[in-house]
């Protein structure tokens, strides 16, 4: 649990410098599975959540689009809030 929160904090602090491999690792640690790839568009899904699409950077770009990172942060925060509400 502590590792998951530190990863989320890391994402929040480095929205403009997040590599695709780091974003993918964090998604997989939180239980998301890679479902399909269409070109550079990767779709990840989890049982109770809507699928999320992340565009893998290509060309001269090294980092993910900050908009994609924000989507992942929002989904992970919503999951954490739902887990906290279930515990109460």
Residue pairs with C-beta under 8 A, 6 or more apart in sequence:
3 29
4 29
4 30
5 80
7 26
7 29
8 26
8 73
8 76
8 77
8 80
10 22
11 18
11 23
11 26
11 69
11 72
11 73
11 76
12 73
15 66
15 69
15 70
15 73
16 63
16 66
17 63
18 63
18 64
18 69
19 62
19 63
19 64
20 54
20 56
20 57
20 64
23 54
23 64
23 68
23 69
23 72
24 34
24 42
24 54
26 72
26 76
27 44
27 52
27 54
27 72
28 34
30 46
30 76
30 79
31 46
32 44
32 45
32 46
32 52
33 44
33 45
33 46
34 42
34 43
34 44
35 43
35 44
35 45
35 51
36 42
36 43
37 43
40 55
40 56
40 57
40 58
41 53
41 54
41 55
41 56
42 53
42 54
42 55
42 56
43 51
43 52
43 53
44 51
44 52
44 53
44 54
45 51
45 52
49 75
49 79
52 71
52 72
52 75
53 68
54 64
54 68
54 71
54 72
55 64
55 65
55 68
56 64
57 63
57 64
57 65
